[in-house]
Amino acid sequence: MNVLIIEDENLTAKRLEGMLTKYDPAIRVLAQLPSVADTVAWLSQPDAPALDLVFMDIHLEDDIGFRIFEQTNLQTPVIFTTAYDEYMVQAFKVNSIDYLLKPINYTELVAAIEKFKALKEQFNSGSTPARNPDLDTLLQLLGPARQTAYKDRFMITVGTKIRSIDTADIAYFYLEERIVFLVTQDNLTLPVDYSLDKLAQLLDPRRFFRVSRQFMVSLPAIQTIYQFSAGKLKLDLLLPRPHTERNAAQVFVSGDRMTDFKEWLGK
């Protein structure tokens, strides 16, 4: 089976590929593409290899994944992946599209692939054309969902343990050595399988603000704000402290974000 993974989170894509290999070592992941533009270019190759199944994230690094259908003639069955809750799921059910909620569960992945296999003859025989999604309906439903369905919890896997962390309990996120960590109000530090760019899409902007390339903070976590220099603000965060002493001394608001940050504080 030839598979294409369209996902802008590298760790998520690698984890999905690992689960696919666990399910069937014969599955070939032909590419992992992070954007609409990259996917359109890949699918538009004159010698693009035949695909059996596509896994597609909804929010990619440059646009909504549905745009791929507008710019290509993709007829391959698609299993969508999403971080949204039941509200978004209704869009897929209406259009008979399979979906997986993030973080992807292996049992649910297997069930989705088995469903795909059961329908494979219909997709390949030509007697029943593969259905593209109803883009107008999906985009209509996506609009209000993007406004209201912010992520309210994170499932974190550390070793063999899985923890559920409410977003309301998170003080801030920070990036260190290409890994994003969340820090809770009770001083627990855990890695998350999202980039800060992706978190900016998933989290309520009234509560969280990306102050720099390294930090995204919640409003309750800010204790004191200092005018550090003409072009910088320095933040003192409430406990818990950042993960390392180096980070503890370097929580700044970037100069290009100061105006937006001040507006955010005043909302």
KOLVOKE-629859 format. One record per residue: residue in one letter; x, y, z of N, C-alpha, C in turn. Coordinates in nm, 3 decimals. Each point is the difference from the previous one (the first is absolute). Example, Ala and Ser with C-alpha at 12.3 -4.5 7.8 and 13.67 -1.06 7.14 Angstrom:
("a"; (1.319; -0.569; 0.780); (-0.089; 0.119; 0.000); (0.090; 0.120; 0.000))
("s"; (-0.035; 0.105; -0.072); (0.082; 0.119; 0.006); (-0.077; 0.109; 0.073))
END
This chain:
("m"; (0.084; -0.119; 0.000); (-0.084; 0.119; 0.000); (0.088; 0.125; 0.000))
("n"; (-0.024; 0.091; -0.095); (0.073; 0.126; -0.007); (-0.078; 0.110; 0.070))
("v"; (0.065; 0.066; 0.095); (-0.066; 0.098; 0.085); (0.072; 0.134; -0.009))
("l"; (-0.077; 0.108; 0.004); (0.053; 0.136; 0.008); (-0.046; 0.061; 0.131))
("i"; (0.093; 0.059; 0.076); (-0.033; 0.069; 0.124); (0.015; 0.150; -0.021))
("i"; (-0.109; 0.073; 0.018); (0.001; 0.147; -0.013); (-0.019; 0.056; 0.140))
("e"; (0.110; 0.046; 0.059); (0.002; 0.037; 0.143); (0.116; 0.095; 0.024))
("d"; (-0.027; 0.115; 0.064); (0.108; 0.097; 0.020); (0.073; -0.017; 0.132))
("e"; (-0.041; -0.096; 0.082); (0.072; -0.030; 0.124); (0.085; -0.124; -0.024))
("n"; (0.132; 0.018; -0.006); (0.089; -0.110; -0.035); (-0.012; -0.116; 0.098))
("l"; (-0.008; 0.031; 0.130); (-0.010; -0.108; 0.099); (-0.130; -0.078; -0.016))
("t"; (-0.108; 0.071; -0.030); (-0.129; -0.068; -0.022); (0.007; -0.088; -0.123))
("a"; (0.062; 0.051; -0.108); (0.013; -0.078; -0.123); (0.085; -0.125; 0.023))
("k"; (0.111; 0.015; 0.073); (0.087; -0.115; 0.027); (-0.072; -0.103; 0.087))
("r"; (-0.076; 0.049; 0.097); (-0.074; -0.091; 0.088); (-0.106; -0.077; -0.081))
("l"; (-0.069; 0.069; -0.090); (-0.098; -0.066; -0.084); (0.066; -0.104; -0.089))
("e"; (0.114; 0.035; -0.059); (0.071; -0.096; -0.084); (0.041; -0.123; 0.080))
("g"; (0.043; 0.022; 0.123); (0.037; -0.113; 0.085); (-0.117; -0.092; 0.028))
("m"; (-0.118; 0.057; 0.024); (-0.119; -0.080; 0.026); (-0.045; -0.075; -0.125))
("l"; (0.016; 0.064; -0.116); (-0.034; -0.069; -0.126); (0.091; -0.119; -0.023))
("t"; (0.129; 0.017; 0.029); (0.096; -0.110; -0.015); (-0.032; -0.112; 0.098))
("k"; (-0.040; 0.036; 0.121); (-0.039; -0.100; 0.099); (-0.120; -0.080; -0.050))
("y"; (-0.096; 0.069; -0.060); (-0.119; -0.067; -0.052); (0.034; -0.092; -0.116))
("d"; (0.084; 0.050; -0.092); (0.036; -0.080; -0.117); (0.135; 0.049; -0.052))
("p"; (0.107; -0.077; 0.021); (0.134; 0.042; -0.046); (0.009; 0.021; -0.150))
("a"; (-0.098; -0.051; -0.076); (0.004; 0.015; -0.145); (-0.051; 0.137; -0.045))
("i"; (-0.061; 0.076; 0.089); (-0.049; 0.133; -0.036); (0.119; 0.090; -0.034))
("r"; (-0.009; 0.071; -0.111); (0.106; 0.092; -0.043); (-0.050; 0.143; 0.011))
("v"; (0.064; 0.078; 0.086); (-0.030; 0.143; 0.008); (0.086; 0.069; -0.105))
("l"; (-0.062; 0.049; -0.105); (0.075; 0.056; -0.113); (0.054; 0.139; 0.029))
("a"; (-0.071; 0.075; 0.086); (0.046; 0.135; 0.034); (-0.075; 0.050; 0.122))
("q"; (0.065; 0.093; 0.071); (-0.063; 0.074; 0.110); (0.008; 0.147; -0.039))
("l"; (-0.114; 0.062; -0.025); (-0.004; 0.136; -0.053); (-0.065; 0.094; 0.102))
("p"; (0.061; 0.117; 0.024); (-0.048; 0.087; 0.107); (-0.097; 0.110; -0.041))
("s"; (-0.025; 0.016; -0.131); (-0.077; 0.116; -0.042); (-0.088; -0.032; -0.121))
("v"; (-0.094; 0.090; -0.024); (-0.083; -0.012; -0.120); (0.087; 0.014; -0.125))
("a"; (0.089; 0.100; 0.000); (0.085; 0.024; -0.118); (0.086; -0.121; -0.032))
("d"; (0.063; -0.058; 0.102); (0.086; -0.117; -0.024); (-0.082; -0.118; -0.052))
("t"; (-0.121; -0.015; 0.054); (-0.084; -0.112; -0.042); (-0.047; 0.016; -0.144))
("v"; (-0.043; 0.120; -0.033); (-0.044; 0.026; -0.137); (0.115; -0.025; -0.098))
("a"; (0.120; 0.046; 0.035); (0.115; -0.022; -0.087); (0.030; -0.149; -0.014))
("w"; (-0.008; -0.074; 0.111); (0.030; -0.143; -0.002); (-0.103; -0.075; -0.085))
("l"; (-0.128; 0.032; 0.020); (-0.106; -0.069; -0.075); (-0.001; 0.038; -0.147))
("s"; (0.056; 0.116; -0.034); (-0.001; 0.048; -0.138); (0.117; -0.052; -0.082))
("q"; (0.088; -0.075; 0.061); (0.112; -0.058; -0.076); (-0.053; -0.090; -0.111))
("p"; (0.054; 0.009; -0.119); (-0.049; -0.087; -0.108); (0.022; -0.148; 0.029))
("d"; (0.100; -0.030; 0.079); (0.028; -0.140; 0.033); (-0.031; -0.030; 0.146))
("a"; (-0.095; 0.072; 0.059); (-0.037; -0.023; 0.139); (-0.046; -0.144; 0.019))
("p"; (0.053; -0.071; 0.099); (-0.038; -0.140; 0.020); (-0.145; -0.015; 0.041))
("a"; (-0.056; -0.115; -0.030); (-0.139; -0.028; 0.035); (-0.014; -0.011; 0.152))
("l"; (-0.110; 0.053; 0.050); (-0.027; -0.003; 0.143); (-0.121; -0.088; 0.029))
("d"; (0.004; -0.064; 0.116); (-0.115; -0.077; 0.047); (-0.079; 0.073; 0.107))
("l"; (0.071; 0.079; 0.083); (-0.065; 0.063; 0.115); (0.079; 0.125; 0.040))
("v"; (-0.074; 0.104; 0.040); (0.062; 0.125; 0.046); (-0.046; 0.029; 0.142))
("f"; (0.095; 0.037; 0.086); (-0.031; 0.055; 0.132); (0.025; 0.150; -0.007))
("m"; (-0.102; 0.079; 0.030); (0.010; 0.145; -0.020); (-0.040; 0.076; 0.125))
("d"; (0.092; 0.081; 0.050); (-0.031; 0.093; 0.109); (-0.089; 0.111; -0.056))
("i"; (-0.082; 0.060; 0.085); (-0.087; 0.108; -0.047); (0.076; 0.132; -0.008))
("h"; (0.072; 0.034; 0.108); (0.072; 0.127; 0.003); (0.147; -0.026; -0.032))
("l"; (0.041; 0.041; -0.118); (0.138; -0.015; -0.042); (0.075; 0.132; 0.019))
("e"; (0.127; 0.001; -0.029); (0.080; 0.118; 0.035); (-0.033; 0.122; -0.085))
("d"; (-0.064; -0.020; -0.115); (-0.030; 0.115; -0.086); (-0.148; 0.021; -0.028))
("d"; (-0.085; -0.099; 0.029); (-0.142; 0.016; -0.031); (-0.077; -0.122; 0.054))
("i"; (-0.128; -0.002; -0.029); (-0.086; -0.111; 0.039); (0.018; -0.114; -0.100))
("g"; (0.008; -0.122; 0.050); (0.024; -0.114; -0.086); (-0.103; -0.018; -0.110))
("f"; (-0.124; 0.044; 0.023); (-0.104; -0.014; -0.100); (0.036; 0.070; -0.131))
("r"; (0.088; 0.100; 0.007); (0.038; 0.074; -0.122); (0.068; -0.091; -0.102))
("i"; (0.056; -0.109; 0.049); (0.067; -0.093; -0.092); (-0.098; -0.054; -0.104))
("f"; (-0.127; -0.022; 0.042); (-0.099; -0.052; -0.092); (-0.037; 0.103; -0.106))
("e"; (0.014; 0.129; 0.034); (-0.032; 0.105; -0.096); (0.108; 0.013; -0.108))
("q"; (0.122; -0.041; 0.033); (0.113; 0.024; -0.091); (0.052; -0.126; -0.067))
("t"; (-0.056; -0.114; 0.033); (0.044; -0.125; -0.061); (-0.121; -0.086; -0.034))
("n"; (0.026; -0.109; -0.066); (-0.107; -0.096; -0.029); (0.016; -0.124; 0.088))
("l"; (0.027; 0.023; 0.126); (0.023; -0.111; 0.093); (-0.126; -0.084; 0.014))
("q"; (0.010; -0.127; -0.040); (-0.112; -0.094; 0.009); (0.026; -0.110; 0.102))
("t"; (0.115; 0.002; 0.061); (0.037; -0.104; 0.096); (-0.082; 0.015; 0.128))
("p"; (-0.046; -0.109; 0.059); (-0.070; 0.009; 0.129); (0.087; 0.069; 0.105))
("v"; (-0.064; 0.083; 0.083); (0.070; 0.081; 0.099); (-0.053; -0.030; 0.139))
("i"; (0.093; -0.017; 0.094); (-0.035; -0.003; 0.142); (0.053; 0.130; 0.059))
("f"; (-0.092; 0.086; 0.044); (0.042; 0.127; 0.057); (0.046; -0.020; 0.145))
("t"; (0.093; 0.085; 0.041); (0.040; 0.004; 0.140); (-0.026; 0.141; 0.053))
("t"; (-0.044; 0.010; 0.123); (-0.038; 0.129; 0.055); (0.021; 0.004; 0.150))
("a"; (0.031; 0.118; 0.051); (0.011; 0.020; 0.144); (-0.130; 0.050; 0.059))
("y"; (-0.102; 0.019; -0.084); (-0.127; 0.054; 0.048); (-0.090; -0.108; 0.056))
("d"; (-0.103; 0.042; 0.070); (-0.087; -0.094; 0.070); (-0.122; -0.036; -0.085))
("e"; (-0.108; -0.042; 0.065); (-0.115; -0.054; -0.070); (-0.065; 0.099; -0.097))
("y"; (0.013; 0.128; 0.024); (-0.060; 0.097; -0.092); (0.056; -0.016; -0.140))
("m"; (0.134; -0.010; -0.009); (0.061; -0.018; -0.130); (-0.031; -0.137; -0.058))
("v"; (-0.011; -0.099; 0.087); (-0.026; -0.136; -0.047); (-0.130; -0.007; -0.079))
("q"; (-0.099; 0.083; 0.037); (-0.126; -0.002; -0.071); (0.018; 0.031; -0.148))
("a"; (0.096; 0.084; -0.033); (0.025; 0.034; -0.140); (0.040; -0.123; -0.079))
("f"; (0.082; -0.085; 0.061); (0.044; -0.120; -0.070); (-0.112; -0.103; -0.011))
("k"; (-0.081; -0.011; 0.103); (-0.107; -0.098; -0.003); (-0.103; 0.035; -0.108))
("v"; (-0.029; 0.128; -0.014); (-0.095; 0.043; -0.101); (0.048; -0.038; -0.138))
("n"; (0.128; 0.007; -0.023); (0.058; -0.025; -0.132); (0.060; -0.140; -0.014))
("s"; (-0.027; -0.088; 0.093); (0.049; -0.138; -0.007); (0.151; -0.006; -0.012))
("i"; (0.072; 0.085; 0.071); (0.145; 0.002; -0.001); (0.050; -0.059; 0.130))
("d"; (0.100; -0.086; -0.007); (0.056; -0.055; 0.123); (0.088; 0.103; 0.067))
("y"; (0.021; -0.013; 0.128); (0.079; 0.096; 0.076); (0.067; -0.068; 0.118))
("l"; (0.106; 0.062; 0.048); (0.067; -0.042; 0.122); (0.025; 0.124; 0.084))
("l"; (-0.038; -0.006; 0.127); (0.028; 0.110; 0.090); (0.142; -0.011; 0.054))
("k"; (0.069; 0.114; 0.008); (0.135; 0.002; 0.057); (-0.008; 0.008; 0.152))
("p"; (0.096; -0.058; 0.071); (0.107; -0.086; -0.052); (-0.058; -0.132; -0.050))
("i"; (0.052; -0.045; -0.111); (-0.055; -0.117; -0.067); (0.018; -0.125; 0.085))
("n"; (-0.111; -0.071; 0.018); (-0.001; -0.124; 0.077); (0.019; -0.119; -0.095))
("y"; (0.086; -0.093; 0.039); (0.032; -0.112; -0.090); (-0.124; -0.084; -0.032))
("t"; (-0.082; -0.027; 0.100); (-0.121; -0.081; -0.023); (-0.093; 0.069; -0.099))
("e"; (-0.015; 0.132; 0.013); (-0.086; 0.074; -0.092); (0.061; 0.005; -0.140))
("l"; (0.133; 0.008; -0.006); (0.067; -0.003; -0.130); (-0.027; -0.132; -0.070))
("v"; (0.013; -0.109; 0.070); (-0.026; -0.132; -0.058); (-0.143; -0.010; -0.050))
("a"; (-0.095; 0.050; 0.080); (-0.141; -0.004; -0.041); (-0.023; 0.080; -0.127))
("a"; (0.066; 0.115; -0.012); (-0.016; 0.083; -0.119); (0.058; -0.069; -0.124))
("i"; (0.114; -0.065; 0.016); (0.060; -0.070; -0.114); (-0.086; -0.119; -0.041))
("e"; (-0.053; -0.071; 0.098); (-0.088; -0.113; -0.032); (-0.125; 0.047; -0.073))
("k"; (-0.052; 0.116; 0.040); (-0.115; 0.056; -0.071); (0.039; 0.033; -0.144))
("f"; (0.118; 0.059; -0.016); (0.049; 0.030; -0.135); (0.010; -0.126; -0.084))
("k"; (0.054; -0.107; 0.057); (0.016; -0.124; -0.074); (-0.136; -0.056; -0.043))
("a"; (-0.099; 0.014; 0.087); (-0.134; -0.051; -0.032); (-0.061; 0.075; -0.118))
("l"; (0.039; 0.127; -0.017); (-0.054; 0.080; -0.109); (0.091; 0.004; -0.122))
("k"; (0.116; -0.063; 0.009); (0.102; 0.014; -0.104); (-0.051; -0.043; -0.137))
("e"; (-0.076; -0.107; -0.009); (-0.048; -0.047; -0.129); (-0.089; 0.103; -0.066))
("q"; (-0.079; 0.070; 0.081); (-0.087; 0.102; -0.057); (0.082; 0.116; -0.056))
("f"; (0.108; 0.037; 0.072); (0.084; 0.110; -0.047); (0.075; -0.038; -0.127))
("n"; (0.043; -0.124; -0.011); (0.089; -0.040; -0.108); (-0.071; -0.059; -0.121))
("s"; (-0.123; -0.047; 0.018); (-0.068; -0.069; -0.110); (-0.048; 0.096; -0.108))
("g"; (-0.024; 0.124; 0.040); (-0.052; 0.097; -0.097); (-0.150; 0.004; -0.002))
("s"; (-0.067; -0.099; 0.062); (-0.146; 0.000; 0.001); (-0.056; 0.107; 0.093))
("t"; (0.077; 0.032; 0.105); (-0.040; 0.105; 0.093); (0.114; 0.097; 0.013))
("p"; (-0.006; 0.117; -0.062); (0.112; 0.094; 0.004); (0.031; 0.043; 0.142))
("a"; (0.127; 0.024; 0.025); (0.039; 0.053; 0.130); (-0.060; 0.138; 0.018))
("r"; (-0.053; 0.026; 0.118); (-0.067; 0.127; 0.026); (0.097; 0.101; 0.058))
("n"; (0.010; 0.114; -0.067); (0.070; 0.110; 0.061); (-0.091; 0.065; 0.103))
("p"; (0.055; 0.064; 0.101); (-0.084; 0.063; 0.099); (-0.077; 0.119; -0.057))
("d"; (-0.115; 0.028; 0.057); (-0.078; 0.118; -0.034); (0.069; 0.120; 0.064))
("l"; (0.083; 0.070; -0.079); (0.086; 0.104; 0.057); (-0.080; 0.113; 0.061))
("d"; (-0.109; 0.040; -0.065); (-0.080; 0.111; 0.054); (-0.054; -0.035; 0.138))
("t"; (-0.051; -0.123; 0.014); (-0.053; -0.041; 0.130); (0.109; -0.009; 0.104))
("l"; (0.115; -0.059; -0.038); (0.110; -0.014; 0.095); (0.053; 0.135; 0.044))
("l"; (0.018; 0.091; -0.093); (0.056; 0.131; 0.035); (-0.099; 0.082; 0.081))
("q"; (-0.130; -0.016; -0.027); (-0.100; 0.068; 0.082); (0.006; -0.048; 0.143))
("l"; (0.009; -0.131; 0.018); (0.007; -0.056; 0.134); (0.132; 0.031; 0.066))
("l"; (0.106; 0.005; -0.080); (0.132; 0.027; 0.056); (0.009; 0.141; 0.055))
("g"; (-0.070; 0.097; -0.064); (0.008; 0.138; 0.045); (-0.036; 0.018; 0.145))
("p"; (-0.124; -0.033; 0.042); (-0.034; 0.015; 0.142); (0.080; -0.090; 0.091))
("a"; (0.041; -0.117; -0.051); (0.079; -0.089; 0.086); (0.133; 0.063; 0.033))
("r"; (0.062; 0.067; -0.099); (0.131; 0.061; 0.024); (-0.012; 0.113; 0.103))
("q"; (-0.121; 0.063; 0.005); (-0.018; 0.111; 0.090); (-0.022; -0.047; 0.144))
("t"; (-0.059; -0.117; 0.017); (-0.045; -0.038; 0.134); (0.065; -0.127; 0.054))
("a"; (0.039; -0.092; -0.088); (0.043; -0.133; 0.047); (0.149; -0.001; 0.029))
("y"; (0.043; 0.081; 0.095); (0.141; 0.000; 0.038); (0.031; -0.123; 0.084))
("k"; (0.123; -0.041; -0.005); (0.042; -0.122; 0.069); (-0.012; 0.019; 0.151))
("d"; (-0.070; -0.092; 0.066); (-0.022; 0.018; 0.143); (0.076; -0.101; 0.087))
("r"; (0.074; -0.093; -0.065); (0.083; -0.092; 0.078); (0.106; -0.061; -0.091))
("f"; (0.106; -0.048; 0.063); (0.109; -0.066; -0.072); (0.020; -0.139; 0.059))
("m"; (0.013; -0.098; -0.088); (0.037; -0.135; 0.042); (0.150; -0.013; -0.018))
("i"; (0.071; -0.020; 0.110); (0.145; -0.004; -0.001); (0.047; -0.142; 0.032))
("t"; (0.085; -0.054; -0.086); (0.057; -0.132; 0.024); (0.146; 0.015; 0.040))
("v"; (0.034; -0.052; 0.118); (0.138; -0.001; 0.049); (0.032; -0.144; 0.039))
("g"; (0.084; -0.064; -0.079); (0.028; -0.141; 0.024); (-0.125; -0.083; -0.021))
("t"; (-0.040; -0.073; 0.102); (-0.122; -0.082; -0.010); (-0.120; 0.069; 0.064))
("k"; (0.018; 0.122; 0.049); (-0.108; 0.071; 0.069); (-0.064; 0.103; -0.092))
("i"; (-0.130; 0.014; 0.013); (-0.076; 0.100; -0.076); (-0.071; 0.091; 0.100))
("r"; (0.015; 0.130; -0.021); (-0.064; 0.097; 0.088); (-0.086; 0.095; -0.081))
("s"; (-0.111; 0.040; 0.060); (-0.087; 0.099; -0.062); (0.019; 0.131; 0.075))
("i"; (0.037; 0.105; -0.074); (0.027; 0.131; 0.060); (-0.102; 0.099; -0.054))
("d"; (-0.079; 0.061; 0.089); (-0.095; 0.103; -0.041); (0.076; 0.125; -0.043))
("t"; (-0.043; 0.060; -0.109); (0.065; 0.121; -0.048); (-0.005; 0.111; 0.105))
("a"; (-0.107; 0.005; 0.078); (-0.012; 0.102; 0.104); (0.107; -0.011; 0.106))
("d"; (0.063; -0.118; 0.012); (0.104; -0.021; 0.101); (0.140; 0.029; -0.052))
("i"; (0.012; 0.042; -0.126); (0.132; 0.023; -0.060); (0.040; 0.146; 0.018))
("a"; (0.120; 0.021; 0.053); (0.052; 0.135; 0.020); (0.061; 0.054; -0.129))
("y"; (0.081; -0.080; -0.066); (0.063; 0.043; -0.124); (0.063; -0.118; -0.073))
("f"; (0.041; 0.026; -0.123); (0.073; -0.095; -0.083); (0.134; 0.063; -0.035))
("y"; (0.102; -0.082; -0.017); (0.128; 0.054; -0.045); (0.072; -0.103; -0.087))
("l"; (0.087; 0.052; -0.084); (0.077; -0.081; -0.094); (0.143; -0.010; 0.048))
("e"; (0.051; -0.123; 0.006); (0.139; -0.022; 0.038); (0.055; -0.118; -0.076))
("e"; (0.107; 0.023; -0.074); (0.065; -0.104; -0.080); (-0.100; -0.072; -0.090))
("r"; (-0.086; 0.081; -0.066); (-0.095; -0.046; -0.101); (-0.114; -0.082; 0.058))
("i"; (-0.015; 0.000; 0.131); (-0.112; -0.068; 0.065); (-0.082; 0.104; 0.075))
("v"; (-0.133; -0.008; -0.013); (-0.089; 0.091; 0.071); (-0.047; -0.068; 0.130))
("f"; (0.009; 0.076; 0.109); (-0.046; -0.048; 0.130); (-0.116; 0.088; 0.047))
("l"; (-0.091; -0.062; 0.075); (-0.099; 0.078; 0.073); (0.037; -0.003; 0.148))
("v"; (-0.032; 0.106; 0.070); (0.024; 0.009; 0.143); (-0.133; 0.032; 0.068))
("t"; (-0.040; -0.083; 0.094); (-0.129; 0.018; 0.066); (0.011; 0.093; 0.120))
("q"; (-0.115; 0.039; 0.050); (-0.005; 0.089; 0.116); (0.059; -0.065; 0.125))
("d"; (0.004; -0.133; 0.005); (0.058; -0.068; 0.117); (0.141; -0.053; -0.028))
("n"; (0.069; 0.067; -0.094); (0.143; -0.022; -0.022); (0.034; -0.134; -0.064))
("l"; (-0.087; -0.047; -0.086); (0.025; -0.123; -0.074); (0.042; 0.038; -0.142))
("t"; (0.113; -0.055; -0.047); (0.050; 0.030; -0.134); (-0.009; -0.127; -0.084))
("l"; (-0.067; 0.011; -0.117); (-0.022; -0.115; -0.087); (0.019; 0.038; -0.146))
("p"; (0.053; -0.091; -0.081); (0.014; 0.028; -0.144); (-0.134; -0.014; -0.071))
("v"; (-0.021; 0.080; -0.103); (-0.122; -0.009; -0.080); (0.037; -0.023; -0.146))
("d"; (-0.090; -0.064; -0.071); (0.026; -0.037; -0.139); (-0.053; 0.105; -0.097))
("y"; (0.023; 0.126; 0.034); (-0.044; 0.111; -0.085); (0.110; 0.106; -0.004))
("s"; (0.009; 0.069; -0.110); (0.089; 0.117; -0.007); (-0.073; 0.120; 0.060))
("l"; (0.073; 0.106; 0.031); (-0.065; 0.121; 0.050); (-0.089; 0.062; -0.108))
("d"; (0.040; -0.013; -0.126); (-0.085; 0.050; -0.108); (-0.134; -0.071; -0.001))
("k"; (0.003; -0.131; 0.018); (-0.123; -0.077; 0.001); (-0.085; 0.033; 0.122))
("l"; (0.065; 0.017; 0.115); (-0.073; 0.034; 0.122); (-0.072; 0.134; -0.015))
("a"; (0.060; 0.091; -0.075); (-0.063; 0.130; -0.021); (-0.133; -0.015; -0.074))
("q"; (-0.015; -0.107; -0.079); (-0.126; -0.026; -0.069); (-0.101; -0.068; 0.091))
("l"; (0.049; -0.082; 0.092); (-0.088; -0.086; 0.079); (-0.049; 0.063; 0.130))
("l"; (0.073; 0.099; 0.051); (-0.030; 0.056; 0.132); (-0.078; 0.131; -0.010))
("d"; (-0.079; 0.026; 0.103); (-0.081; 0.122; 0.006); (0.092; 0.122; 0.006))
("p"; (-0.002; 0.088; -0.101); (0.091; 0.116; 0.000); (-0.031; 0.101; 0.109))
("r"; (-0.114; -0.012; 0.063); (-0.029; 0.090; 0.112); (0.079; -0.041; 0.124))
("r"; (0.041; -0.126; 0.005); (0.070; -0.050; 0.118); (0.150; -0.011; -0.021))
("f"; (0.043; -0.039; -0.121); (0.142; -0.025; -0.028); (0.052; 0.097; -0.104))
("f"; (0.128; 0.040; 0.019); (0.064; 0.091; -0.095); (0.142; -0.048; -0.025))
("r"; (0.038; 0.000; -0.127); (0.136; -0.038; -0.041); (0.089; 0.123; 0.015))
("v"; (0.076; 0.008; 0.108); (0.078; 0.120; 0.028); (0.133; 0.001; -0.075))
("s"; (0.046; -0.118; -0.043); (0.128; -0.009; -0.071); (0.004; -0.133; -0.074))
("r"; (0.112; -0.026; -0.065); (0.016; -0.129; -0.068); (0.006; -0.115; 0.099))
("q"; (0.036; 0.029; 0.125); (0.020; -0.106; 0.099); (-0.117; -0.018; 0.098))
("f"; (-0.081; 0.104; 0.020); (-0.100; -0.005; 0.106); (-0.140; 0.038; -0.048))
("m"; (-0.099; -0.076; 0.050); (-0.141; 0.036; -0.009); (-0.055; -0.004; 0.142))
("v"; (-0.052; 0.111; 0.047); (-0.038; 0.010; 0.141); (-0.151; 0.020; 0.014))
("s"; (-0.052; -0.045; 0.113); (-0.140; 0.028; 0.033); (-0.005; 0.127; 0.082))
("l"; (-0.111; 0.068; -0.006); (-0.015; 0.126; 0.073); (0.017; -0.019; 0.150))
("p"; (-0.058; -0.105; 0.063); (0.017; -0.016; 0.145); (0.144; -0.028; 0.043))
("a"; (0.085; -0.042; -0.094); (0.138; -0.034; 0.037); (0.091; 0.122; 0.012))
("i"; (-0.046; 0.115; -0.048); (0.083; 0.120; 0.001); (-0.013; 0.072; 0.134))
("q"; (0.111; 0.013; 0.069); (-0.001; 0.068; 0.130); (0.036; 0.148; -0.013))
("t"; (0.111; 0.029; -0.069); (0.048; 0.137; -0.014); (0.056; 0.020; -0.139))
("i"; (-0.021; 0.121; -0.054); (0.053; 0.037; -0.131); (0.093; 0.118; 0.018))
("y"; (0.122; -0.010; -0.054); (0.100; 0.106; 0.012); (0.033; 0.057; -0.137))
("q"; (0.022; 0.132; -0.004); (0.054; 0.062; -0.120); (0.150; -0.027; 0.001))
("f"; (0.045; -0.101; -0.072); (0.139; -0.043; 0.004); (0.090; 0.092; -0.079))
("s"; (-0.047; 0.041; -0.118); (0.073; 0.094; -0.085); (-0.101; 0.066; -0.091))
("a"; (0.048; 0.085; -0.089); (-0.093; 0.072; -0.088); (-0.079; -0.096; -0.089))
("g"; (0.058; -0.114; -0.029); (-0.065; -0.093; -0.092); (-0.041; -0.132; 0.062))
("k"; (0.003; -0.011; 0.133); (-0.030; -0.129; 0.062); (-0.076; 0.018; 0.131))
("l"; (-0.086; -0.099; 0.027); (-0.062; -0.014; 0.130); (0.048; -0.131; 0.061))
("k"; (0.020; -0.001; 0.131); (0.041; -0.121; 0.070); (-0.112; -0.042; 0.093))
("l"; (-0.026; -0.132; 0.002); (-0.109; -0.054; 0.081); (0.054; -0.080; 0.117))
("d"; (-0.057; 0.023; 0.117); (0.017; -0.091; 0.112); (-0.124; -0.087; 0.007))
("l"; (0.020; -0.131; -0.005); (-0.113; -0.092; 0.003); (-0.021; -0.053; 0.141))
("l"; (-0.125; -0.023; 0.033); (-0.031; -0.063; 0.127); (0.056; -0.142; 0.001))
("l"; (0.019; -0.056; 0.119); (0.042; -0.140; 0.007); (-0.103; -0.084; -0.072))
("p"; (0.040; -0.106; -0.071); (0.132; -0.057; -0.002); (0.099; 0.079; -0.087))
("r"; (0.125; -0.014; 0.031); (0.104; 0.063; -0.078); (0.021; -0.076; -0.131))
("p"; (0.058; 0.063; -0.100); (0.036; -0.073; -0.123); (0.095; -0.116; 0.027))
("h"; (0.013; -0.083; -0.100); (0.067; -0.129; 0.016); (0.147; 0.012; 0.037))
("t"; (0.069; 0.102; -0.049); (0.142; 0.015; 0.027); (0.030; 0.141; 0.046))
("e"; (0.113; 0.016; 0.067); (0.039; 0.133; 0.045); (0.026; 0.093; -0.118))
("r"; (0.047; -0.056; -0.111); (0.024; 0.082; -0.117); (-0.131; 0.060; -0.049))
("n"; (-0.105; -0.082; -0.006); (-0.130; 0.051; -0.042); (-0.058; 0.096; 0.103))
("a"; (0.025; -0.025; 0.128); (-0.060; 0.081; 0.105); (0.041; 0.146; -0.012))
("a"; (0.118; 0.025; -0.056); (0.049; 0.137; -0.011); (-0.031; 0.063; -0.135))
("q"; (-0.070; -0.072; -0.087); (-0.015; 0.046; -0.137); (-0.145; -0.002; -0.048))
("v"; (-0.094; 0.044; 0.081); (-0.139; 0.006; -0.043); (-0.030; 0.143; -0.044))
("f"; (0.015; 0.024; -0.130); (-0.018; 0.134; -0.055); (-0.116; 0.000; -0.099))
("v"; (-0.057; 0.118; -0.018); (-0.095; 0.022; -0.109); (0.079; 0.057; -0.117))
("s"; (-0.006; -0.068; -0.113); (0.073; 0.045; -0.117); (-0.048; 0.139; -0.043))
("g"; (0.094; 0.078; -0.054); (-0.033; 0.136; -0.040); (-0.114; 0.008; -0.099))
("d"; (-0.006; -0.096; -0.096); (-0.105; 0.004; -0.101); (-0.135; -0.046; 0.053))
("r"; (-0.003; -0.045; 0.127); (-0.125; -0.046; 0.059); (-0.048; 0.088; 0.114))
("m"; (0.073; 0.106; 0.028); (-0.033; 0.083; 0.115); (-0.135; 0.068; -0.013))
("t"; (-0.029; 0.056; -0.119); (-0.128; 0.068; -0.019); (-0.117; -0.096; 0.018))
("d"; (0.010; -0.118; -0.065); (-0.107; -0.099; 0.014); (-0.010; -0.051; 0.143))
("f"; (0.115; -0.013; 0.067); (0.000; -0.046; 0.138); (-0.073; 0.099; 0.091))
("k"; (0.027; 0.127; -0.018); (-0.065; 0.102; 0.082); (-0.152; 0.003; -0.026))
("e"; (-0.038; -0.019; -0.127); (-0.143; -0.007; -0.031); (-0.064; -0.123; 0.064))
("w"; (0.073; -0.110; -0.001); (-0.048; -0.124; 0.062); (-0.022; 0.018; 0.149))
("l"; (0.093; 0.069; 0.067); (-0.012; 0.025; 0.143); (-0.124; 0.083; 0.032))
("g"; (-0.036; 0.089; -0.092); (-0.112; 0.090; 0.026); (-0.135; -0.055; -0.035))
("k"; (-0.004; -0.120; -0.058); (-0.130; -0.057; -0.040); (-0.077; -0.050; 0.122))
END
